[in-house]
Amino acid sequence: MTRILLIEDEPAIADTLVFALRREGFEVDWRRLARDGEAALPGAALVILDVGLPDDSGFEVLKRIRRQGEVPVLMLTARADEVDRIVGLELGADDYVVKPFSPREVVARVRAILKRTGARVATTAPAAALEHDAAARRLRYRGHWLALTPSEYRVLALLASAPGRVFSRAQLLDALGEAAEDSFERVIDSHVKSVRAKLREIAPDDDPIETHRGFGYSLKDGG
């Protein structure tokens, strides 16, 4: 599914666009602030970027996006000034839409941009959803560092070491340095539940940890 990153601080506008894009089969990741949007950039096929964000100018965000790569960017603005459109396009925006706009128009422009830049998007490999910085003993999910307890970190780090592999509760307990007894194995279920809750805070519709009843847990391949 093609992932669209929407960076827009007005909930009413964002809700309308999210609904319209998801109805057309796109996956939409909505962020209100520039810093959160930039953190979620890896893996996006296209960015819809508002010029007037509360924590930074959309033009400045666009400059930083362009320094990182060539992901297509559709700019949104409440101002119809020609100079703004020119500045945005000169900075590397692929298209420009002035508010108020029709959600159908935005969807049409998104499809046109993706079609026009298809080769460019196809040659850009998306970053893994879960990234492990072993040296710093931390994990990042969809661009956000996770606030994990030491035990949660060890459990998730082991799962992330071999996506698709099923780890038993006893193996996960070994990672914690605890004995594989029935009473302790329930501790793993508790840690996994807590980790899942933290992952859902970032991506409510995702559940990258798979339960294998009677066996244990695995991290979904590619998740």
ZAMIVO-517433 format. One record per residue (C-alpha): residue number from 1; y, x, z. Coordinates in nm, 2 decimals, always signed. Example, Ala and Ser with C-alpha at 12.3 -4.5 7.8 and 13.67 -1.06 7.14 Angstrom:
BEGIN
@nunu = 1, yy = -0.45, xx = +1.23, zz = +0.78
@nunu = 2, yy = -0.11, xx = +1.37, zz = +0.71
***
This chain:
BEGIN
@nunu = 1, yy = +0.00, xx = +0.00, zz = +0.00
@nunu = 2, yy = +0.34, xx = +0.13, zz = -0.10
@nunu = 3, yy = +0.55, xx = +0.21, zz = +0.21
@nunu = 4, yy = +0.92, xx = +0.13, zz = +0.21
@nunu = 5, yy = +1.14, xx = +0.28, zz = +0.48
@nunu = 6, yy = +1.44, xx = +0.05, zz = +0.56
@nunu = 7, yy = +1.72, xx = +0.20, zz = +0.76
@nunu = 8, yy = +1.96, xx = -0.09, zz = +0.85
@nunu = 9, yy = +2.12, xx = -0.18, zz = +1.18
@nunu = 10, yy = +2.19, xx = -0.55, zz = +1.12
@nunu = 11, yy = +1.87, xx = -0.75, zz = +1.23
@nunu = 12, yy = +1.96, xx = -1.06, zz = +1.01
@nunu = 13, yy = +1.97, xx = -0.85, zz = +0.69
@nunu = 14, yy = +1.67, xx = -0.64, zz = +0.79
@nunu = 15, yy = +1.46, xx = -0.95, zz = +0.87
@nunu = 16, yy = +1.54, xx = -1.10, zz = +0.53
@nunu = 17, yy = +1.45, xx = -0.78, zz = +0.34
@nunu = 18, yy = +1.14, xx = -0.71, zz = +0.54
@nunu = 19, yy = +1.01, xx = -1.06, zz = +0.47
@nunu = 20, yy = +1.10, xx = -1.04, zz = +0.10
@nunu = 21, yy = +0.94, xx = -0.70, zz = +0.05
@nunu = 22, yy = +0.62, xx = -0.78, zz = +0.25
@nunu = 23, yy = +0.58, xx = -1.10, zz = +0.05
@nunu = 24, yy = +0.57, xx = -0.88, zz = -0.26
@nunu = 25, yy = +0.30, xx = -0.66, zz = -0.12
@nunu = 26, yy = +0.50, xx = -0.37, zz = +0.02
@nunu = 27, yy = +0.45, xx = -0.21, zz = +0.36
@nunu = 28, yy = +0.79, xx = -0.20, zz = +0.53
@nunu = 29, yy = +0.89, xx = +0.03, zz = +0.82
@nunu = 30, yy = +1.23, xx = -0.09, zz = +0.96
@nunu = 31, yy = +1.45, xx = +0.14, zz = +1.17
@nunu = 32, yy = +1.80, xx = +0.06, zz = +1.30
@nunu = 33, yy = +1.94, xx = +0.41, zz = +1.36
@nunu = 34, yy = +1.98, xx = +0.71, zz = +1.13
@nunu = 35, yy = +1.79, xx = +0.94, zz = +1.36
@nunu = 36, yy = +1.49, xx = +0.71, zz = +1.39
@nunu = 37, yy = +1.49, xx = +0.65, zz = +1.02
@nunu = 38, yy = +1.49, xx = +1.02, zz = +0.94
@nunu = 39, yy = +1.20, xx = +1.07, zz = +1.18
@nunu = 40, yy = +1.00, xx = +0.81, zz = +0.99
@nunu = 41, yy = +1.07, xx = +0.95, zz = +0.65
@nunu = 42, yy = +0.74, xx = +1.14, zz = +0.59
@nunu = 43, yy = +0.51, xx = +0.93, zz = +0.37
@nunu = 44, yy = +0.78, xx = +0.68, zz = +0.25
@nunu = 45, yy = +0.77, xx = +0.60, zz = -0.12
@nunu = 46, yy = +1.13, xx = +0.47, zz = -0.12
@nunu = 47, yy = +1.42, xx = +0.45, zz = +0.13
@nunu = 48, yy = +1.66, xx = +0.16, zz = +0.15
@nunu = 49, yy = +1.96, xx = +0.31, zz = +0.34
@nunu = 50, yy = +2.26, xx = +0.13, zz = +0.48
@nunu = 51, yy = +2.59, xx = +0.32, zz = +0.45
@nunu = 52, yy = +2.74, xx = +0.19, zz = +0.77
@nunu = 53, yy = +2.49, xx = +0.29, zz = +1.05
@nunu = 54, yy = +2.61, xx = +0.30, zz = +1.41
@nunu = 55, yy = +2.50, xx = +0.66, zz = +1.48
@nunu = 56, yy = +2.58, xx = +0.83, zz = +1.15
@nunu = 57, yy = +2.71, xx = +0.78, zz = +0.80
@nunu = 58, yy = +2.45, xx = +0.68, zz = +0.54
@nunu = 59, yy = +2.61, xx = +0.94, zz = +0.31
@nunu = 60, yy = +2.53, xx = +1.21, zz = +0.56
@nunu = 61, yy = +2.17, xx = +1.08, zz = +0.60
@nunu = 62, yy = +2.14, xx = +1.08, zz = +0.22
@nunu = 63, yy = +2.25, xx = +1.45, zz = +0.21
@nunu = 64, yy = +1.98, xx = +1.54, zz = +0.46
@nunu = 65, yy = +1.71, xx = +1.34, zz = +0.28
@nunu = 66, yy = +1.80, xx = +1.52, zz = -0.04
@nunu = 67, yy = +1.76, xx = +1.86, zz = +0.13
@nunu = 68, yy = +1.41, xx = +1.76, zz = +0.23
@nunu = 69, yy = +1.29, xx = +1.62, zz = -0.10
@nunu = 70, yy = +1.32, xx = +1.37, zz = -0.39
@nunu = 71, yy = +1.21, xx = +1.04, zz = -0.23
@nunu = 72, yy = +1.40, xx = +0.76, zz = -0.41
@nunu = 73, yy = +1.69, xx = +0.61, zz = -0.22
@nunu = 74, yy = +1.85, xx = +0.27, zz = -0.26
@nunu = 75, yy = +2.19, xx = +0.24, zz = -0.08
@nunu = 76, yy = +2.32, xx = -0.07, zz = +0.08
@nunu = 77, yy = +2.69, xx = -0.11, zz = +0.16
@nunu = 78, yy = +2.93, xx = -0.39, zz = +0.27
@nunu = 79, yy = +3.21, xx = -0.22, zz = +0.07
@nunu = 80, yy = +3.25, xx = -0.29, zz = -0.30
@nunu = 81, yy = +3.48, xx = +0.02, zz = -0.36
@nunu = 82, yy = +3.39, xx = +0.20, zz = -0.68
@nunu = 83, yy = +3.45, xx = +0.53, zz = -0.51
@nunu = 84, yy = +3.17, xx = +0.46, zz = -0.25
@nunu = 85, yy = +2.92, xx = +0.39, zz = -0.53
@nunu = 86, yy = +3.02, xx = +0.71, zz = -0.71
@nunu = 87, yy = +2.99, xx = +0.92, zz = -0.40
@nunu = 88, yy = +2.65, xx = +0.78, zz = -0.32
@nunu = 89, yy = +2.52, xx = +0.83, zz = -0.67
@nunu = 90, yy = +2.67, xx = +1.18, zz = -0.69
@nunu = 91, yy = +2.49, xx = +1.27, zz = -0.36
@nunu = 92, yy = +2.16, xx = +1.16, zz = -0.52
@nunu = 93, yy = +2.11, xx = +0.79, zz = -0.46
@nunu = 94, yy = +1.89, xx = +0.62, zz = -0.72
@nunu = 95, yy = +2.07, xx = +0.29, zz = -0.70
@nunu = 96, yy = +2.34, xx = +0.10, zz = -0.51
@nunu = 97, yy = +2.36, xx = -0.27, zz = -0.39
@nunu = 98, yy = +2.67, xx = -0.43, zz = -0.24
@nunu = 99, yy = +2.64, xx = -0.69, zz = +0.04
@nunu = 100, yy = +2.60, xx = -0.98, zz = +0.03
@nunu = 101, yy = +2.30, xx = -0.96, zz = -0.20
@nunu = 102, yy = +2.00, xx = -1.16, zz = -0.30
@nunu = 103, yy = +1.67, xx = -1.03, zz = -0.14
@nunu = 104, yy = +1.51, xx = -1.10, zz = -0.48
@nunu = 105, yy = +1.76, xx = -0.86, zz = -0.64
@nunu = 106, yy = +1.68, xx = -0.59, zz = -0.39
@nunu = 107, yy = +1.31, xx = -0.63, zz = -0.45
@nunu = 108, yy = +1.37, xx = -0.62, zz = -0.83
@nunu = 109, yy = +1.57, xx = -0.30, zz = -0.79
@nunu = 110, yy = +1.30, xx = -0.14, zz = -0.57
@nunu = 111, yy = +1.04, xx = -0.22, zz = -0.83
@nunu = 112, yy = +1.26, xx = -0.07, zz = -1.10
@nunu = 113, yy = +1.33, xx = +0.25, zz = -0.91
@nunu = 114, yy = +0.96, xx = +0.30, zz = -0.83
@nunu = 115, yy = +0.86, xx = +0.24, zz = -1.19
@nunu = 116, yy = +1.13, xx = +0.48, zz = -1.31
@nunu = 117, yy = +1.04, xx = +0.75, zz = -1.06
@nunu = 118, yy = +0.67, xx = +0.68, zz = -1.05
@nunu = 119, yy = +0.57, xx = +1.03, zz = -1.16
@nunu = 120, yy = +0.80, xx = +1.19, zz = -0.90
@nunu = 121, yy = +0.66, xx = +0.97, zz = -0.62
@nunu = 122, yy = +0.30, xx = +1.02, zz = -0.73
@nunu = 123, yy = +0.33, xx = +1.40, zz = -0.70
@nunu = 124, yy = +0.47, xx = +1.38, zz = -0.35
@nunu = 125, yy = +0.19, xx = +1.39, zz = -0.10
@nunu = 126, yy = +0.25, xx = +1.17, zz = +0.21
@nunu = 127, yy = +0.24, xx = +1.34, zz = +0.55
@nunu = 128, yy = -0.05, xx = +1.25, zz = +0.78
@nunu = 129, yy = +0.03, xx = +0.96, zz = +1.01
@nunu = 130, yy = -0.08, xx = +1.16, zz = +1.31
@nunu = 131, yy = +0.03, xx = +1.52, zz = +1.34
@nunu = 132, yy = -0.09, xx = +1.77, zz = +1.61
@nunu = 133, yy = +0.12, xx = +2.06, zz = +1.73
@nunu = 134, yy = -0.15, xx = +2.24, zz = +1.92
@nunu = 135, yy = +0.08, xx = +2.53, zz = +2.03
@nunu = 136, yy = +0.32, xx = +2.29, zz = +2.20
@nunu = 137, yy = +0.03, xx = +2.06, zz = +2.31
@nunu = 138, yy = +0.19, xx = +1.74, zz = +2.16
@nunu = 139, yy = +0.12, xx = +1.48, zz = +1.90
@nunu = 140, yy = +0.35, xx = +1.30, zz = +1.66
@nunu = 141, yy = +0.27, xx = +0.96, zz = +1.51
@nunu = 142, yy = +0.46, xx = +0.83, zz = +1.20
@nunu = 143, yy = +0.74, xx = +1.08, zz = +1.28
@nunu = 144, yy = +0.77, xx = +1.00, zz = +1.65
@nunu = 145, yy = +0.65, xx = +1.24, zz = +1.93
@nunu = 146, yy = +0.42, xx = +1.06, zz = +2.17
@nunu = 147, yy = +0.49, xx = +1.06, zz = +2.55
@nunu = 148, yy = +0.13, xx = +1.12, zz = +2.66
@nunu = 149, yy = -0.02, xx = +1.21, zz = +3.00
@nunu = 150, yy = -0.23, xx = +1.53, zz = +2.99
@nunu = 151, yy = -0.55, xx = +1.32, zz = +2.99
@nunu = 152, yy = -0.42, xx = +1.10, zz = +2.71
@nunu = 153, yy = -0.32, xx = +1.41, zz = +2.51
@nunu = 154, yy = -0.67, xx = +1.56, zz = +2.54
@nunu = 155, yy = -0.84, xx = +1.24, zz = +2.44
@nunu = 156, yy = -0.62, xx = +1.19, zz = +2.13
@nunu = 157, yy = -0.62, xx = +1.56, zz = +2.04
@nunu = 158, yy = -1.00, xx = +1.56, zz = +2.03
@nunu = 159, yy = -1.01, xx = +1.25, zz = +1.81
@nunu = 160, yy = -0.75, xx = +1.39, zz = +1.58
@nunu = 161, yy = -0.95, xx = +1.72, zz = +1.54
@nunu = 162, yy = -1.21, xx = +1.54, zz = +1.32
@nunu = 163, yy = -1.08, xx = +1.20, zz = +1.17
@nunu = 164, yy = -1.38, xx = +0.97, zz = +1.10
@nunu = 165, yy = -1.61, xx = +1.14, zz = +1.34
@nunu = 166, yy = -1.74, xx = +0.93, zz = +1.63
@nunu = 167, yy = -1.70, xx = +1.09, zz = +1.97
@nunu = 168, yy = -1.90, xx = +0.96, zz = +2.26
@nunu = 169, yy = -1.74, xx = +0.89, zz = +2.59
@nunu = 170, yy = -1.93, xx = +1.18, zz = +2.74
@nunu = 171, yy = -1.78, xx = +1.42, zz = +2.48
@nunu = 172, yy = -1.43, xx = +1.28, zz = +2.55
@nunu = 173, yy = -1.49, xx = +1.33, zz = +2.92
@nunu = 174, yy = -1.59, xx = +1.69, zz = +2.85
@nunu = 175, yy = -1.24, xx = +1.73, zz = +2.70
@nunu = 176, yy = -1.10, xx = +1.62, zz = +3.03
@nunu = 177, yy = -1.33, xx = +1.85, zz = +3.22
@nunu = 178, yy = -1.50, xx = +1.56, zz = +3.41
@nunu = 179, yy = -1.86, xx = +1.48, zz = +3.46
@nunu = 180, yy = -2.03, xx = +1.23, zz = +3.23
@nunu = 181, yy = -2.11, xx = +0.96, zz = +3.48
@nunu = 182, yy = -2.10, xx = +0.59, zz = +3.42
@nunu = 183, yy = -1.81, xx = +0.54, zz = +3.66
@nunu = 184, yy = -1.61, xx = +0.81, zz = +3.49
@nunu = 185, yy = -1.69, xx = +0.69, zz = +3.14
@nunu = 186, yy = -1.48, xx = +0.38, zz = +3.21
@nunu = 187, yy = -1.19, xx = +0.62, zz = +3.26
@nunu = 188, yy = -1.21, xx = +0.70, zz = +2.89
@nunu = 189, yy = -1.17, xx = +0.33, zz = +2.80
@nunu = 190, yy = -0.86, xx = +0.32, zz = +3.01
@nunu = 191, yy = -0.71, xx = +0.63, zz = +2.85
@nunu = 192, yy = -0.78, xx = +0.49, zz = +2.50
@nunu = 193, yy = -0.62, xx = +0.16, zz = +2.59
@nunu = 194, yy = -0.31, xx = +0.34, zz = +2.70
@nunu = 195, yy = -0.29, xx = +0.56, zz = +2.39
@nunu = 196, yy = -0.33, xx = +0.25, zz = +2.17
@nunu = 197, yy = -0.04, xx = +0.08, zz = +2.35
@nunu = 198, yy = +0.18, xx = +0.38, zz = +2.28
@nunu = 199, yy = +0.08, xx = +0.40, zz = +1.92
@nunu = 200, yy = +0.16, xx = +0.02, zz = +1.88
@nunu = 201, yy = +0.51, xx = +0.08, zz = +2.02
@nunu = 202, yy = +0.57, xx = +0.29, zz = +1.71
@nunu = 203, yy = +0.37, xx = +0.08, zz = +1.45
@nunu = 204, yy = +0.28, xx = -0.26, zz = +1.59
@nunu = 205, yy = +0.05, xx = -0.35, zz = +1.30
@nunu = 206, yy = -0.15, xx = -0.02, zz = +1.32
@nunu = 207, yy = -0.47, xx = +0.05, zz = +1.51
@nunu = 208, yy = -0.58, xx = +0.40, zz = +1.41
@nunu = 209, yy = -0.84, xx = +0.43, zz = +1.69
@nunu = 210, yy = -1.17, xx = +0.27, zz = +1.60
@nunu = 211, yy = -1.41, xx = +0.14, zz = +1.87
@nunu = 212, yy = -1.79, xx = +0.20, zz = +1.80
@nunu = 213, yy = -1.96, xx = -0.02, zz = +2.05
@nunu = 214, yy = -2.24, xx = +0.16, zz = +2.23
@nunu = 215, yy = -2.13, xx = +0.49, zz = +2.08
@nunu = 216, yy = -1.77, xx = +0.58, zz = +2.15
@nunu = 217, yy = -1.44, xx = +0.62, zz = +1.95
@nunu = 218, yy = -1.31, xx = +0.77, zz = +1.63
@nunu = 219, yy = -0.98, xx = +0.82, zz = +1.46
@nunu = 220, yy = -0.97, xx = +0.64, zz = +1.13
@nunu = 221, yy = -0.98, xx = +0.88, zz = +0.84
@nunu = 222, yy = -0.62, xx = +0.92, zz = +0.71
@nunu = 223, yy = -0.47, xx = +0.75, zz = +1.01
***
